Structures are given as C-alpha cells and as structure tokens.
Amino acid sequence: MSDAAVVCRELGCGEAVDALGKSHFGSGSGPIWMDDVDCSGSESRLKNCRSPVWGKHDCNETHNSGVICSGARLVLGSRCSGRVEVLHGESWVTVCDADFNQQDAEVVCRELGCGSPVKVLGAAAFGRGEGQVWSEVLQCRGNKSQIHFCPKSSSLKHNCSHDNDVGLVCAGSVRLMNGGSRCAGRVEVLHRGQWGTVCGNNWYMRDAAVVCRELGCGEAVHAVSESHFGSGSGPIWMDDVDCSGSEFTLKKCQRRGWGKHNCNHSTDAGVICSGVLLVNGSRCSGRVEVLHGESWFTVCDADFNQQDAEVVCRELGCGSPVEVLGAAAFGRVEGQVWSEELQCRGNKSQIHFCPKSSSLKHNCSHDNDVGLVCADSVRLVDGGHRCAGRVEVFYNRTWRSVCGKNWDIRDAAVVCRELGCGEAVFKNVQFGPRSAWMDDVNCSGSESSVKHCRSAGWVEQICNRLAGVICSGVRLVGRSRCSGRVEVLHGESWVTVCDADFDQQGAEVVCRELGCGSPVEVLGAAAFGRGEGQVWSEELQCRGNKSQIHFCPKSSSLKHNCSHDNDVGLACSGDKRRLVGGPNACSGRVEKLHRNSWLPVCDADFNQQDAEVVCSWELGCGSPVEVLGAAAFGRAEGQMWSEELQCRGNESHMYLCQTSPSLKPNCSHNKDVGLRCSGHTQARLMNGSDSCSGRVELQYLSEWGTVCDVSWDMRAASVLCAQLKCGSSVAVLGSDWFGEGSGRIWADVFDCQGNETHLLKCPISSWSRTACSHKQDAGVICSGSSLASHEGGVRLSGGMECEGEVEVFFRQEWRRVLLDSWSESEASVVCRQLGCGSVLNTSSSSSSSPEHSYMCVTGFNCSGSEAHLRNCSSSQAVNCSSTVQLYITCSGTSNTVHSSIRLVGSGGDCAGRLEVFHSGSWGTVSDELWDIEDAQVVCRQLQCGVALSAPGPARFGSGTGPIWLNEVECEGNEASLWNCRYQLCGEDECGHKDDVGVVCSEYKEIRLTEGCEGNLEVFYNGTWGNVCVNGMTDETAKLICRELNCGRTGSESWSKARVESAPNWLDNVKCRKHDSTLWHCPSSSWGENRCDNRNEVACITSSENGNTLDLTNWLCDSSPHERPCSS
C-alpha cells in the first residue's frame, strides 16, 4: 500500500484504496521498467522509490501492478472529516450541499475506510473551497464501494457557490477520550462496531504520531500510558502496537491479533497532540495555525505576543521562541483568520488551555498572518554552521548528544529535514565521551522529527561515539563527494545551475559547505553530464565568505535560454588528503596536498583519531579498519610531510585538527603510513520480494556494487541482516535467485564471527583474487523477509497430516529429499517441526510420477534436538538421480494448525468450498467477516491467480464434519491463510449453512454451447470465451467429447462466435493421444491468438462411431451409459 500511496499522491488522485497485482486491469505492452519497487510512502514520485536498475525484472505482463485511488477526499479536517471534494478529470471540485445526502455520505465514508457517516454539514462548515463547484448530483444508493460507481445527473442548483460547499464527518476508527479536547486523551479504536482501548505496552511517540495524523490534530507532543487519562472500559483491542510512523491509520500498524493482550485497563495508552502547527518553514518555524473545531485557522499578528509564542514553542517541543514575525513572513494562505485573541501567560503547556477573547482587529487579513521561529528541539553543534555538526536533542529541559551506535544516513536525513537544512550529505560518528539522551536510533527516514524514530529509550548515559551530520542545500553529482555537477535544493526539488550564473566565489562557498576544501576548477558545458528537471532561474551572488549557499544573495538570471547543455560542474580539492597504492579509493598510503605536491605522512605522526577524521569526514569511506605503518602500501618518493596531526576524532573537518612540528624529523619512506577504511558506507538487498531479501549490494563512496559469492558466507549474511534490522540470515543464494547486478563487483572478503552488529565491525581478511562475474553475485534471505517463513519448510505429500513423502522448501523451491542423505535425527526434527510428535519409521517410496523431473536436496545434518530444519547445518541442491522418495511416519497428529487448504465442489482445484486440514481432519470455514482480501490469500496460497469472488454462504454446497475457522481477517498480502488472524470455532458457534467458497482467476471449465454440440467455450479469469480453430485436429475434438461424457469421437470445423465481444482465450490447441484433459494440451498462451470471431471459432461434430454428422457444428453423441451433456 505504501507504493500505491505514492502513485496516488503523484497523480493527485487522493488516498490509495487498494494495491493490486497479477494484471488485475489487464496486461500492458512494451517494456517493463520497474520491478521490486520499495517505497517508504513519503516519496513525491514513484521514480524516487527504491527499485533495481530500470528495465531489469524477473516477471512478465501477467504480473503488471495496478492501483485503486480514491476519487473522493475530505479536506481541512482530519482523514475522516472535512469538506467533500470529488476528482473530476484532472481537478478536485467541491460538492453543493443541496446535491449530497446520507446515502452519498455512506459511500464516501466507506471508500475512505472511515466507518459510517456521523454528520453531513452544509454552508461551508469546513471552509470555502476554490475552483469549480461540481455541476452534477450524486445518486448513490449507499451500497457502492466507490463514489466513482454512483449514478450522476445534472444539478438543478445552478447558483450553488462555495458558500454551499458540503462537509462530512465520518465515525473514523480512532478517537481520543477524556482529555479535554478531541486532540488529547485515551486512545480508543472502533472494531466490529464496538469501541475499545489500546494497551500501553511499548507505546511510543511514533505510534502517537500516527494517531495525531489520522485525527488531523497536528504533531504528537506526548505518548502516555498507565491510564494517564483514566481507565477505559470494554474490550482492549490492541496490544504491542508497533508503527513505523508513516501509516495513515493506526489499524495499519503491526500489533498482536485483535483483542489479544496481556494487560488491563490500568495501562491504557493515551496521546497528546498539538492543537497548533507551524506551516511553510520547518517543524519548529513557520506560519502559526490553530485548530478550531474541525478546521485550521491562521492568527492575526496583532493578536499574538511573546507569551503566546512561549506556549506554542513549548507545546511543539521546540524549545523557546527566537522571533515572532508579522506581515505573512511565511506566506499567505487561503481560508479563515482566527477571530479570537490569545491571552497566554507563558506558563501553559498547550495553546488549548490559554484564555481567549474576541479580537478587536476585525479587518485582519492573510497579509497579517503571524509567523514564529522557535529554538527547535534538535541542533547541530561544533560544525562551523547550523546545518553541520554533532547532533544534540532537547529533552527534560537539557541539551544532550545522541549516541552513534548504528547511526546511518537515514537517521541523518531526518535531522536535516527537521532543521530545514536540505539533504543529508554525510553522516559521521565522533569520539566522546559526552552525556547523551538517545542510543541505537533507528529511523525509517520518513519521520518528521528524530524524536519519533525508534531508539533504546530516553535515558541519560555516557557515550564514547556520538552522532553527527552534514546537511546541505547543495550537492555535487556525478563523480565523487567533492566533484561533480552542481545542484541546488529549491523548495522540494534539486535544480541544476547555469554555468553563466556561477563564478569562483560561488565555488568557494559550495566547496566549504560540503567540507571539500577549496575549489580547483569550475567547469561549464555539462562537463559532468546533463541533469534532469529544471535549470535554476536565479543567479548566485556569493562573496565567497558565506558558510552555506543558502545565505548568498540571489537575483533573477538574465540567461533565459540556459539549458542542461550549460549545467555547471565543480571540482573541489577534497580535504587535501588521499589514499594511494591500495586496492580501492578507501585503502592506501596517506598523502597530504601541500603547495601542489602530494606528501606521504610518517606513521609516528598519525593515530586512530586522525584515521577517524580522514575515513569518515574527508573521504566518505565509513570507519577506519586499520592503521598500517612501515610502508604497507609501498614507499613514496620525494619529501615527507613535516607536521604531526593532533585530531581528537570528533572534528567535522581535517582543517579543524591541531597540528604541531613532527617529532620525527628524520622519518623515511620506510615509515610511510597506510590506512584501510571500511569503504562501504551503506548496504542494501535488491530485487527480492521485500527489503529483507535480495542481491547483496554495498556502497563505496558514491558507487554501488555487488559482492562475489566466493567472498560471502552465512556469518557475513547474518551480520548484514542484523545491520538492516532484518533479523538473522536464513539462506545465502546465488544470482539465479535475485538476478545479476550491474557495475562494480567488490572483492573484499568479510571475516565475520556472525555476532557483529554491522559489517563495518567485521575484519576484511583479504581481497579475493578469484575472477568473479555478475553470475556469482551473492544474495541473502533474512528472517524478517516474507520469503523466510517458507525457507526450510517441510510438507508430507499424500493426503495424511503426519505421514507421507517428505518435501523440503529449499532455496525457494519445494524439493524431494534423497533417501541416502537422511537419518532418524533429521526425521525427528521434521516430525517436531510439523507438530506430529516423534518419528516412528522412515522408508522409501517410489514416486507416483516417474516421468516428472524433480530437483532434490541433500546434506542436512541435524543433532535431532532442533526445533526447525532451518537450524540444522547447511544442505545443498542436487539433481535427482532416482525416483526413490523418502517416506516418514510420525507418532501423532499435529497440535498446531497444519497449512493444508483445498477448494472442493466445483470440479476444479481453483474454485469451490474452502476446506482446511486441522487436527487430523478436513473441515470448513465460517463466513463471518469473510471478504475478498481473505479469498485473495487462498488463491495465492493455492497458486490459483487472484480472487474473482468470495461467494456467499454455501454457494458450493454445505460441507460435513467440523467447522474449523471463524472470523478470518487477512490484510490480503499474506502468503498463507495461516498468517492471517482467525478464531477457532467453538462448539455451537458455527453452522455449515455459513461455509465460505472462493472463485480464483485460474479456475477453468469447458462447455459446448448446445449441450453436446456447438461452439467450444472456455471459462477463465471469470469470463466465458472462445477457442480458435487454428491448428486444431480431430484428436482435440475426440478429447473434448470424452471429457464432457458426450461420446468417444469427434471432428472440428469453424463457426462464428456466439458473443462477438467475448475474449478468444485459446488458439493453436493441439491435443495428443496421451492427454487426459484439455488443460494438458499444448496451446498458445492465454489470450494470445490470431483469430477472427466471425469465422474462426471452433465447433465440434461428434458421433459414437466417428462419422461426421455436421460439418459446421461440433456435435457430441451422448451414450445412455454416460451422464447427459449439459450447457
């Protein structure tokens, strides 16, 4: 859904309602550009989401993605309340209150996932809109899923204006109670028509942030538990809530099952949201807007003073006020100006508690909107300017540092965004010791404040490694951190700069801002390649002494015809250090630039702190791995550097380090110091099903590359999984699983123990000399991946739960097990894993399909005490050399729900009554809460395509025996029905009249249009369609007659389609003598045909003795001994 949300936002199509796969809207044509898209949900364009290289994929047109966005939205309230706006063409239009009724409201609330309507409000209750008022009347009946499907007619209210814009309040699914306002209180959620509370176990600010956003209540100020707002009553619906912070509703956050908890009402969770916002600046600066009723209002500058500012900054957790700015300093906005005057005394915790009186400034307009700059709750210190340095956070009235454990570029990005400082150019770790508030920070990258990121908690502690950041409103793109095409952050976008608008003084500022020394050369004419998007329309007028490009004066450019052919580039000196003679740019002999000559450094004048600054800040090469003396990377020639560096290790630039004359004036080139930095600054897994599986890629400097599987093992993979917050490694795979990468192949061999928290902490034992190509790219599946739940899985085929032929899910395929590689120890683990007691017997069994080709697995080595086959030592895939299959008998039936499901009653595998195997027998599923999302999971698990329908009770007949499951609740993306929430049916709770059924797209059926004669038609993907006559033989006609019990022989000819608009499903069908059903016969792919509906549709003629009865129809002769034909 986060991917779909980005698409809907980019198109201006409201909220994402559903994310669909498997070509739900039909197959596209042309190239497949993107695969394995992984959006955080906050991106402005789909192109900004993570995905492999453009055009690289491992799918076909049958897996095209689709999205359903909402064509309705509620504006100026919360997610579930506001002014109704409908998408009409490319524009959002308001709706006249006279043209909107309760049934329309039912549809809008349902479409937005907001429960049922509470109130329809006329007369622009949520403010006057802009643009058009819709000229049509909605005529919904209340049962539609989307406003788009409601009939419409022309409105008779031609004089409707924005004074009549209709508003709507839906029930929503979350509320705050007992807090004195709708934006503070005990959290309650609506489930199954009943309000219940949320347990305060592990309730954090990122969870509170989702609640505040859902309610349209601004920022989360406090996340409280222990029944801060009093104990609730009724059910406790949610426990162990774990939001990433980017969800649009609390119900989308991870949690235990509904109603499952281990707490009572004394720990009910609560939230305090801010009733005030700062807009159009950063989190702690901007135009002041106050929540009044359901709408946000601006405040008149004449009605707002220093004491009001104290309260606003305090409420937002932004320290103290720096400046109150009048005259719409942060821009004018539409909507209402607040008609009251705040009279805060400065000591209140929230604006909501301040006294108010009617304003005397009745002529106040948006030209007088007040703005405010607060001191913020995060800052960067000792970096030379406000957008670089060591990170400090304000908490409990004290500024303290942040520990650097696992600090990465995503964490840095949140800090830069929060400060309004552009992009995170660099993250670093500085040496302490210092007092700190936060440790082990783990941001997703989409949070509005670093305080909302996951961390080890708010506890004062002493840290030796401290987090630091360089943010910048400028970047160099194309070669290295210190040379490339100049791009400037303008609003939300990066724009290139015209070479005629950029001079030496501008270059001085850019190099300084990026910590890249001084400019070496300004290069015009797109020397670093042509950029994309806009060329900046302003001319920089820097004087060279500014710390950031942001502070330089600008004027309108006179070069109106500047294009990307004129994009300016810049080469900075770096920080005048380099590493030479090593295997890459992050390892080698240390050399210092002095008067245009590179001089080596004496090993006695260089220590670990100096190495920290060189690796982290100057070269962008991660952390130092090893300082090497005695000319480890070869002897240089010429002069030696004559000074000793005296860095503390926490400097943001090398030029901030102290120097003194060298103590070793006679140092020779035998003492040239070398340095090995970790090099890789980031890691990722690409081309997998999610961010925790895929091809291993590491970033060195700004370049991504793959890792050779010769240099990679299970221990290194486990460290990487831990580093990516993906658990432990489940499998190490080759490029045949996640595709071949492109670009560089890194040769470093990681010598990990497996318990390190980051690859940076593993020694690099050597550089592999093995010739490696992208065919050897290493891949990993971590335990946090959806793929991991199946890896090492076991099943027993043959229909019995605890006895059968053994198959193991290994490297993403089900494989048979070679009998000669198996002992009683491995068999014991299998029985335990299946919940089937202990092993009784292992034996051989001949495969029932000797002509079928299988892959096998061998080499499992278990002690017999493991809980899961995955915990046994490594196995390997081999080609099966025989058809002998391992057969196991375990002692008992399972005490856990075994993942067996089937569809029965339709004559096919992909439609019918749903039955599940549990406690040794097959039983049915009750239809309470059953919907299309649940059916979707069943179809996926059975590999039957997508769900076409979830038919009502007993559509495929009532089952017999037990009714096992009730109240199944799937999100729709689970791999198995057993991953969904469900209840086991108690006695007398369910009846067979409620047995659910499913119809999947891969369900197939055949018929002849006149019973046992006529046109051949096939049911597929929910539709009856034609079979083309091209290439068909009498053998095919005979098989159809036999399959329909309409005789033993037949012949084919052509006819006209019965329904001209019906699809042509099959063509070039050529059945063979040994085929037993039409679905075994070779044919063109589904839907691919060269067929004319007017004269090329197959008809059949059939008879008992094989004589043709009618050359223009396909006719089958029914024998009295066979069942009657039916249409």
TORMARDO-300495 format. One record per residue (C-alpha): residue in one letter; x, y, z. Coordinates in steps of 0.25 Angstrom, whole numbers, plus 5000, padded with zeros to 4 digits. Layout:
N
AXYZ
...
//
This chain:
1127
M500050005000
S501250105002
D501650084988
A500150114983
A500050234992
V501250294985
V500550274971
C499250334976
R499950454982
E500750474969
L499550474961
G498750564970
C497750444972
G497550454987
E497750334996
A498150194992
V497050094994
D497649974988
A498949914983
L498749804972
G499649714965
K499549604955
S499049694944
H497749724950
F497449834940
G497949744928
S499349724923
G500149844918
S501049844906
G502449904903
P503649894913
I503449864928
W504249974934
M504149954949
D504149834958
D504249804973
V503849954976
D504049984991
C503450124995
S503550175009
G502150245005
S502750395007
E503350404993
S502750504984
R502950424971
L502950274968
K504350294962
N504950334975
C504550194982
R505650084983
S505649984971
P506649914963
V507249964950
W506250014940
G505749904931
K506349794940
H505249704944
D504849554946
C503349564942
N502449574930
E501249654926
T500349554935
H500949624947
N500649764944
S500349854956
G499149934958
V498550034968
I497150084972
C497250224977
S496050294984
G495350394975
A494850464988
R495550534999
L495150615012
V495950745013
L496350835024
G495850745035
S496450605038
R496650485030
C495150455033
S494550585033
G494550715025
R494050785012
V493650685002
E494450694989
V494250594977
L495250574966
H494650614953
G495650604941
E496950664946
S496350754956
W495750744970
V494350804971
T493550834983
V492050784984
C490850864987
D490150835000
A488750824993
D489350714984
F489850624995
N489050535004
Q489250425014
Q489450315004
D490550384997
A491150405011
E491150255013
V491950235000
V492950345003
C493250295017
R493350145013
E494250185001
L495250255011
G495150145021
C494550235031
G493350155036
S491950215035
P491550355034
V491250435047
K490850565041
V490650645028
L490950785029
G490550895019
A490851045018
A492451025016
A492550975030
F494050935027
G494351065020
R494051115005
G494751034994
E495451084982
G495251054967
Q493950994962
V492650944969
W492250814963
S491150824953
E490550684956
V489650624966
L490150494972
Q489050384973
C489750274981
R488950164987
G489850154999
N490450014995
K491450054985
S492950034989
Q493450164982
I492750294978
H493250274964
F492250164962
C491050244967
P490050294956
K490050444954
S489150544947
S489250694944
S489050784956
L487850874957
K488550964967
H489251054956
N489451164966
C490251084976
S491451154981
H492651114991
D491751175002
N490951045000
D492150945000
V491750815007
G492550765019
L492450625025
V492850555038
C493150405038
A493250325050
G494650295047
S495350175054
V496050245065
R495750355076
L496350415088
M495550425101
N495550495114
G496650595110
G495850725110
S495950735095
R495850645083
C497350645081
A497750595094
G497250475102
R497150325104
V497350255090
E496150175086
V495950095073
L494650045067
H494649895063
R493449815060
G492549925063
Q493049945077
W494050045083
G495149985091
T496550035097
V497950015093
C498949955103
G500150045107
N501149935106
N502349985097
W501450115093
Y502450215087
M502450355080
R502450285066
D501150215070
A500550345075
A500950425063
V500050325054
V498850355063
C499050505062
R499250505047
E497950415046
L497150515054
G497750635047
C498250685060
G499650735057
E500850675063
A500950575074
V501450645087
H501450535097
A501150385097
V500650345110
S500250205117
E499850165131
S498350215129
H498850365129
F497450405124
G496750305133
S496450155131
G495550115119
S494450005119
G494049895109
P495049825101
I496549845100
W496649835085
M498149855082
D499449825089
D500949835086
V500649935075
D501849965066
C501650075056
S502750115046
G502150255047
S501750275033
E500450195033
F499150275030
T498350205041
L498650135054
K498050005049
K499149985039
C500149975049
Q500749845054
R500149785066
R499649655073
G498349605068
W497049685070
G496649665085
K497949595089
H498749655100
N499349635113
C498949765121
N497749825127
H497149965127
S498150015137
T499150025125
D498250095115
A499050175105
G498850325102
V499250435093
I499450585094
C499450645080
S499750795077
G498550885074
V499550975067
L500450965055
L501651035049
V501451035034
N502351065022
G503651065029
S504250955037
R503650875049
C503950985058
S503851105049
G502651155040
R501351215040
V500451195052
E499151115050
V498251085061
L497250965061
H495851025064
G494750915063
E495050835050
S495850945043
W497251005044
F497251165045
T498351265043
V498551365054
C498651515053
D500051575056
A499351685065
D498751575074
F499951495077
N501151535086
Q502351475093
Q501651395103
D500751335093
A502051295086
E502551235098
V501351135099
V501451105084
C502951065084
R502750985097
E501550915092
L502250865080
G503550825087
C504350935080
G505051005092
S504851155094
P504351255084
V505451325075
E504651425068
V503151465065
L502951505051
G501751585045
A501351625031
A501151485026
A502651455027
F502451305024
G501451335012
R499951365011
V498951245012
E497451235008
G496351205018
Q495951275031
V496751365040
W496451335055
S495451435061
E495951425075
E497151485083
L498051385091
Q498351435105
C499451335109
R500351355121
G501451275116
N501451165126
K500351085120
S500650945113
Q499750955102
I499051075094
H497751005097
F497851045111
C498051195109
P496951295111
K496351355099
S495551475096
S494851535083
S495951605075
L495751755072
K496551745059
H495351715050
N496051765038
C497151665039
S497451595026
H498451485022
D499451595019
N499551595035
D499751445037
V500751435049
G501951345048
L502851295058
V504351235059
C504651145071
A505951095076
D505650955072
S505850825080
V507050775071
R508250855067
L509650825061
V510850885069
D512350905066
G512150885051
G512451025046
H510951065043
R509551025047
C509450915037
A510650825041
G511250775054
R510950685065
V509450645068
E508850695081
V507450685085
F506650765095
Y505950675106
N505550695120
R506050845119
T507450805115
W508250795102
R509050665101
S509750585090
V509250455083
C510050325083
G510650285070
K510350135071
N509750095057
W509550235053
D509350235038
I508950335026
R507450305029
D507550365043
A508350475038
A507350505027
V506250525038
V507150625045
C507450705033
R505950715029
E505550745043
L506450865043
G506050915029
C507550885024
G507250815011
E507850675009
A508750595018
V510150595010
F510850525021
K510750455034
N511850425043
V512250375057
Q513050465066
F513850425078
G513350465092
P513250445104
R511950525106
S510650515112
A509550475103
W507950455103
M507750355092
D508450225087
D508350125076
V507450215068
N506750145056
C505950245047
S505150195035
G505550325028
S504050385027
E503950435041
S503750585044
S504650585056
V505750505061
K505050485074
H503950405066
C505050305062
R505250165069
S506250175080
A506750105092
G505950205100
W506150335107
V507150315118
E508350395121
Q509650325118
I511150345115
C511550315101
N512950305094
R512350305080
L511450425077
A510550445065
G510850555055
V510250615042
I510650705030
C509350755023
S509450835011
G508550915001
V509550884990
R510150754985
L511150714974
V510650594965
G511450504956
R512850474961
S513150474976
R512650554988
C513550674985
S513450684970
G512250674960
R511050754954
V510550864964
E509150844968
V508350934978
L507150904987
H506050994982
G504750964990
E504550814989
S505450794977
W506850794972
V507150884961
T508450904953
V509151034951
C509551114938
D511051124936
A510851274933
D510151294947
F511351234955
D512651284958
Q513951264966
Q513351324979
G512051234978
A513051114976
E513751154989
V512451154997
V512051014991
C513350944994
R513351005008
E511950965011
L512250815006
G513450815015
C514250795002
G515350895004
S515551004993
P515151004978
V516150944968
E515350974955
V513951024951
L513550944938
G512450984929
A511650924917
A511150804925
A512550744928
F511950654938
G510750614929
R509350674926
G508450684938
E506950664938
G505750754942
Q505850904944
V507050994942
W507151094953
S506551234949
E507351314959
E508851364959
L509651344971
Q510451464976
C511351404987
R512451484993
G513251354996
N513251375011
K511851305014
S511751175021
Q510551125012
I510051154998
H508651175005
F509251305011
C509751364997
P508951474991
K508151444978
S507551514967
S506751474954
S507651414944
L507851494931
K508151354923
H506751314920
N507151224909
C508051144918
S507850984916
H508450864922
D509550874912
N510050994921
D510050914934
V511250964943
G512150864949
L513150884960
A514450814965
C514850834980
S516150804985
G515550704995
D516150725009
K517550715003
R517750565007
R517750444998
L517950294999
V518850234988
G519450104985
G518350014991
P517249934984
N516250044984
A516050194988
C515750155002
S517050085005
G518550125003
R519650215007
V519250345013
E519750465006
K519550615008
L519450724998
H520450835000
R520750944990
N520250854979
S521150734983
W520550614990
L521450575002
P521350445010
V521150445025
C522050385036
D521450265043
A521850325056
D521050455053
F519750385051
N518850315060
Q517350255061
Q516750395064
D517350445051
A516950325043
E515450345048
V515450485042
V516150445029
C515150325027
S513850385032
W513850525028
E514850555017
L514750425008
G513350375011
C513950245014
G513250195026
S514050165038
P515550135040
V515849985040
E517349985041
V518550085042
L519750015036
G521150065037
A522450025031
A522050065017
A521049955016
F520450015003
G521850044997
R522950144998
A522650284992
E523750374987
G524250514990
Q523950605002
M523150555015
W522050635021
S522750715033
E521550735043
E520850645053
L519350635053
Q518650655066
C517250615064
R516250585075
G515450495065
N514150585067
E514550695057
S513650715045
H514750755036
M516250725036
Y516650865035
L515950885049
C517050785055
Q518250845062
T519650825056
S521050835062
P522450815056
S522750665055
L523550595066
K524150505055
P524850605046
N525750485041
C524550405037
S524850325024
H523950265013
N524050125020
K523150195031
D522050245021
V520750225028
G519550145021
L518150135025
R516950045022
C515550095023
S514350015023
G513950075010
H512550035009
T511650145015
Q510350075012
A509749935009
R508449885003
L507749764997
M507249784983
N506249704974
G505649624985
S504149614989
D504449725000
S505549805007
C506049685015
S506349595003
G507149614990
R508449624984
V509549684993
E510049824989
L511049914996
Q511350054994
Y512750104993
L512850254993
S511650284984
E511750164975
W510850034978
G511449894974
T511049754977
V511849644985
C512449524979
D511849394986
V513249334987
S513549454997
W512249435005
D511749335015
M510549315025
R511249385036
A511449515028
A510049505023
S509549495037
V510349625041
L509749695029
C508349645033
A508549705047
Q509049835041
L507849855032
K506949825044
C506449695037
G506749585048
S507749475044
S508149415031
V507249295027
A507949265013
V509149305004
L508749294990
G509449324976
S509049414965
D508049314959
W507049354970
F507149514970
G507749534956
E509049584952
G509449724957
S510249824948
G511449914950
R512549884960
I512849754967
W513449774981
A514549684984
D514649694999
V514549565008
F513849595021
D514349515032
C513149525042
Q512849445054
G511349465052
N511049535065
E511549675060
T510449785059
H511049845046
L511849805034
L512849915038
K513249835050
C513649715042
P515149705039
I515349695024
S516349585024
S516749595009
W516449634995
S515949524987
R516749494975
T515649404969
A515149444955
C513749484958
S512649524949
H511149564952
K510749414950
Q511349404964
D510649514971
A510249474985
G508849484990
V508249475004
I506949445010
C506749495025
S505849445035
G505049575034
S504649555020
S503349495015
L504149385008
A504749335021
S503549275026
H503549175016
E505049145015
G505349015022
G503848985022
V503448835021
R502248765016
L501748625015
S501048595002
G500048485001
G498848545008
M499148505022
E499648605032
C500748535039
E501148425029
G501548435015
E502648475005
V503648575010
E503848705002
V504648825007
F504548975003
F506049005000
R506549124992
Q505149164989
E504649034983
W504048904988
R505048794987
R504948644989
V506048584999
L507048474995
L506848355004
D508348325005
S508548465012
W507548445023
S507548385037
E506648375049
S507148505054
E506748585042
A505348515043
S505148555057
V505348695054
V504348685043
C503248625052
R503548725063
Q503448845053
L502148795048
G501548775062
C501448625059
G502148565071
S503348475069
V503848395057
L503248245056
N503848205043
T504648255031
S504548175018
S504648185003
S503448214993
S503448214978
S503048344972
S501648334966
S502148414954
P503448354949
E503348434937
H503348564945
S504648644947
Y504948684961
M506148754968
C506548694981
V507248734993
T508348665001
G509348695013
F508448725024
N509248695037
C508348705050
S508648665064
G507148635066
S506848735076
E506648855067
A505248915066
H505348945051
L506048885040
R506649025037
N507449015050
C508248895044
S509548905037
S509548945022
S508948865011
Q509148874996
A508248854984
V508548734974
N507948674962
C507048554966
S507748424961
S506548334964
T505148334967
V505248284981
Q504548374991
L504748385006
Y503448345013
I503348375028
T502248335038
C502148415051
S501548375064
G500348465065
T499548575059
S499848715060
N499548805071
T499748925062
V498948975050
H499648905039
S499648985026
S498748905017
I497548965009
R496748924998
L495548964989
V494448864987
G493148854980
S493448914966
G494148804959
G495448884959
D496548924968
C496349074967
A494849094972
G493949034982
R493649024997
L494849055005
E495348945014
V496548935023
F497348825029
H497448835045
S497548735056
G497548615046
S496348645038
W495748735027
G494748845032
T494148975026
V494249115029
S493049205034
D492749335026
E492749435038
L493649555034
W494049475021
D494349565009
I495149584996
E496449605004
D496349475011
A495949404997
Q497249474991
V498149405001
V497449264998
C497649284983
R499149324985
Q499449204994
L498849104984
Q499549174973
C498249204966
G498349344962
V497549454968
A496249444975
L495049474966
S493949464977
A493749414991
P492349354989
G491249365000
P490949245009
A490949105004
R491049144989
F491749014987
G490948934996
S490948915011
G492148835016
T492148725026
G493048695038
P493648805047
I493548955044
W495048995048
L495149145046
N494349275049
E494549425047
V495749415038
E496349545036
C497449555025
E498149685020
G498149625006
N499649615005
E499949495013
A500649375007
S499749275014
L498349275021
W499049235034
N499849365034
C498449435036
R497749465049
Y496649365051
Q495849295062
L495649145064
C494149115064
G493549075078
E492448975079
D491049025074
E491749155069
C491749125054
G490749045045
H491048985031
K490049075025
D491149185026
D492249105019
V493049205010
G493449184996
V494549244987
V494649264972
C496049294967
S496449344953
E497149214949
Y495849134951
K495549074937
E494349004931
I493948964917
R492548944910
L491948934897
T490849034894
E489748934891
G489948834901
C490748724894
E490948804881
G491348944877
N492349044879
L493449014889
E493549114900
V494549124912
F494349194925
Y495549264930
N495849384939
G494349404942
T493949404927
W493449304917
G494249324904
N494449254891
V495549154886
C496049184872
V496049074861
N497549094857
G498348974857
M497348884863
T497248744860
D496148634861
E497048574873
T496648704881
A495148684877
K495148544882
L495748584895
I494748694897
C493548594895
R494148494904
E494448604915
L492948644914
N492448504914
C491848534900
G492348414892
R493748364889
T494048424875
G493848564868
S494348654858
E494548804857
S494148914848
W493949074849
S492849154853
K492449304857
A492549344871
R491249334879
V491649464887
E492549554878
S493149634890
A493549504897
P495049484898
N495849384890
W496449304901
L497249194894
D497849174880
N498649064873
V498148954883
K498848824879
C498448714888
R499248584887
K498748434889
H499248434904
D498648564908
S497448534918
T496948674919
L496948804910
W497848874920
H498948774917
C498948804903
P499948904897
S499449034892
S499749184891
S499849264904
W498449304910
G497949424902
E498949414891
N498249384877
R498149414863
C496749394862
D495449454855
N494249444863
R493349444851
N493849314845
E495049254853
V494349204865
A494449054868
C493148964866
I493148814869
T492448694862
S492448564869
S491848424868
E491948294875
N492548224862
G493448344858
N492548384846
T492448534843
L490948574845
D491048724842
L492248794836
T491848934842
N491648894857
W492448824867
L491448714871
C491648604882
D490848484883
S490348444897
S490248304900
P489148254910
H490348194919
E490948334920
R490348454928
P489548554920
C490248664914
S489948804920
S490148944915
//
